[in-house]
């Protein structure tokens, strides 16, 4: 018989997403493919969740964040004494599949592989266990290899289009001033920029991405025009640290510098952040997203 809710503490799927950060598409995939979290259904087929479902979702996320493949999680939840075998095998296999598709410029295979992963894993897990390790493996692969620039341009172009489409869709669901992200590197299509923008966007923040550096004065103009809630400069290459003070002057919103450049220039940037008083540093997209979540509340989703 269809379930009819009798209490006020049943939650619809959109509220579960707000509480856990797991997208409805992912929740439905977990239910349909693996039986991980099976909600109650109303007579009209609407999914409803209770506190036990929320707790189970948190358990699923804990295992995923430990590197366990989603196909292994149900066994671990149902038999707590079990231990996962070769946790990274599935992730390594997926990364090799993506690298093979990149080497062959196989856009459809690349797209299908990431689509499947996006349907099963939350953005934070994908970033930590797939995308960031993939970037590191690609950079190693591309050292001195003939065809490296071809692969790099192909992959970076695809990644920007892929994540840009997700960001555009998420931006349509929220209202209010955006977080401004600016590519501060000397190369276009900076992948850390787009991964960071996607993570922030997936946390119900509107984002505006500028994929090229802005000159001093125009960055402040962009912040004022957009009424930006924060500005994030993203860089994975060496920077002119001395020029950052002038670049950031006039920006009245919270300021962040993120990416591998933070590690490259850490002593100088730490000193600059102390002098400015309102500049935050984060080495990775995950660190930036997590820190920003505590620093500024997400905007309201539109109906």
N, C-alpha and C positions, 0 to 999 in steps of 0.2 A: 504493500500500500504506500502511496506517496506520503511523505512526512509533512505534517502541518505544525509549524512552530507555535509553542504555547508560552514561551518566555521572552523577555525583552533583551536577553543577552546573546541572542543569535546574531551573527555578523554576516553581512553580504560580502561578496568577494572583493569589492572595491575597498571596503573598510579593512579587510585582512591585508590587502596590498599596502594600505597606508601604515598599518601597524608593523608589518614585517619587512616591507620593501621588496617583496616577491611579486612580480608582475602576474596579472590574471592568466596570461597565456602560459606562463611557466607553471602556475598552480594547476591549470587544467591538464597540461602535459604530464606533470607528476602523477596526477590521478589516473589519466587515461592509459599511460604507457607502463607505469610501475606500481600503481596502487599505493603510493606513498602517503598521501593525505586524501582520504575519501570523505567529502562533506555530506551533510544531509541534503536532501532535495525536497523542495515544495511540490505541491500538485502541479504547478506550472513549470517545474524543472529548474527553478533557481537554486543555486548553491548557497548553503548557510553553514557557518562555522561556529564552533564554541571554543571555550578556553583550552580544552584538550587538543583541539586541532591546532590552535596557535602554538601550544607547547611543542607539538610534534613538528610543526614547520620550523621552529627554532632548533630542534634537534637535527632536522635535515640540514639546515644551514651550517650547523656546527661541523657535521661530517664533511660537507662539501668544502668548507673552508680549511679542513685538514687535508684536502687533496683527494678525497674519496670520490670515485666516479659515481654518478647518480644511479647507475644500474646496481651498485653494491650497497646502497644506503638502506634499502628495506630489510635486507638480511641482517645488517648491523643493528637496526632498530628493534627488530623482532627477536634477535638472539644477542643480547648485550655482551655476552662473553666472547663473541666472535671477534676476530681481528682482521682488518683488511689486508690483503696480500698485494704487494707491488702497487702501492697507491698511485705512483706516477705513470704507470704503464699506459693507461688509457689516455692521459693527457699528452704523454710523449708521442703516442701513436697519432693522435689528432694533430699535434704540431707538425709531425712529419707529413701527414696528408696535406696540410695547408702549404708546407714548403714545396712539396711536389707539384701542387697546383700552381704555385707562384712561378716555379722554374719552367713550367710549360705554358705559362700565361693563360691558364684555364680559368677564366672568370666564373663560368657557371659552376664548376666544381668547387672553387673557392667559396662562392656565395652560398651554395647548398650546404657545405660543411659548417660554415659559421652560423647559418640560419638554424641548423639542428642544435648546435650548442647554445645559441641564444634562447631557444625555446625551453631548454632544460635547466640552465644555470642562471643565477642572478648576475648582474653586471660586475659586482665586486669580485666574485669567484672567477668569472671569465677573465677579468683583467689580471688578477694575481696569478692564476694557474695556466692561462693560455696566452693572452695577448702580450704581456710583458716578457715572459720567457721566449715567446716567438720572436719578438723584436730582437732580443739578445742573440738568439740563434741565427737570425738572418744577418745581423751585423757581422758575426763571426764568419758566416758563409761568404759574405760579400767582400771580404778582405782580399784584394788582389785578384779577384775572379773575373775573367772575361764574361761580359754579359751582366755584371753586377748592377750597373746603372739602369739597364733595361728592366731587370727584375724590381729594383727599388722604385722606379717611376711607376711601373705597373701596379705594384702593391700599394704604394702610398696613395696613388690616385683612386684605386678601388676602395681603400679603407676610408678615405675622406668622404667619398660618395656614400658608402655604406652607413657610416656613423652619422654623417650629415643628414641623411634621410630620417634616421631615428630621432635626431635632435629636432629636426623640423616638426615631426609628428608630436614629440613631447612638448615643444613650445606652444603648439596649438591647444594644449590641454591646461595650460597655466596662465595666470595673469599677473601683472605687476612688473616692476623694473627687473631687468635681467642681470646676470653676472656676465661681465665682459672678459673674454679671453683673447689674448693677443699673442701671435707667434713672434717671439723675440729672437728666434734663431735666424741664421743667414741662409737657411734652405726652406723652400716652400713645402707645403703639405706635411708639416711636422707631425709625426704620428702621436707623440705624447700630448700635443695640443688637442687633437681630436679625441683621443681616449679620455683625457681629462674632461673635456666638454661633454662627452657622452655620459660619463659617470655622474657629473654634477646634474646634467639634465635628467637622468634616471632617478634622481633624488628629489624630483618635483621643483627644481629650480629652472626658471627660464634662463637661457644663455644666448649670448651674441658672440660669434667667433669672427675675429679679424685674422686672416691667414697671412699677414705680413706686418712687419714692424711699423709703428707710427712715429713720426718725428716729435721732439719735445714741443709741448703746447697743444698738439693735436690729440695726444692721448687724454689730456685733461678736458679738451673740448668734447671728445667722444664720451667720456664719463659723464659730463654735464648734460649732453644732449640725450643720452640714454637714461639719465638718472640712475646709473649703474649701482647695484647693491654692493659690488666688489669688483676689483680689476685684478686679473691673474695674468702675469707675463710668463709664458712658457718657453723654455729654452733647453736644448740638449747639447748645445755646443758652447764653446768659450764666448764670454761676453766682454763688453767694455764696461766694467763695473763702475769706473769713474763717471760714466755718462748716465748711470741709473738715477742718481740724485736729481739731476736736471730733468730727466724724462718723467719722473714721478712727481715733481713739484706741481702744485696746482690740482692734483687729484685728491678730492676730499673724501672719497670712499675708501674702505679697507683695501690694502694693497698686498699682493702675494707675488712671490717669484717661485716657480715650480719647475721641476725637471732635473736632469743630470747636471745642468750647469750649477746647481746649488752645491753639489759635491765638488765640482771642479774649482769653484771659487769660495768654498765655505768660510774660511777665516775672514776674508774681505767682506763677504756678504753678511756674515754675522755682525761684524763691526758696523756696517751700514745700517742694518736693521735696528741695532741698538741706538744709533744716532738719530734715525728717523722716528723711531718709537712706534710706528704703525705699519711696518713692513714685516710680513710673515714669510717663512721659508718652508718649502716642502720638496723633498727629493723625487717623489713619485706621484702619479695621478691618484693612487689610493690614499696616500697621506693627505693630499690636498682636499680630496672629496670628504674624507672623514673629519678633517679639521674644519672645513667650511660648514659642515652640518652642525657642528657645535657652535660655530661663530655667528651664523645667520640662519634664521628659520626659513623653511621652504615657503614658497608663495602658494596662494590659494588656487586649487584646481577649478577650472571653469566647469559648469554643468555639461 
